[in-house]
Amino acid sequence: MYGYNGMGWGMGFGWILGIAALIVIIWLIVKAVNYSNRSQNDNDKSALDVLKKRFAEGEISREEYEEMKKIIES
């Protein structure tokens, strides 16, 4: 009457929803782990590392870099 004893859509495509849910859960776990690792790495940088990065990216001039470096190293 309903074809396959009434289990057409539920049994036929239900496993796809389960796999999709599993993929979403794994993706969320990976994103959470990557976020925590990134925030820990940002906290591990020294002031001199941040200064070097700012100079390399052109945010500060050579004079500013030298001046700030002297302050940090003293």
Helices and strands as residue ranges (DSSP letters): G 4-6, H 8-43, H 47-56, H 62-73
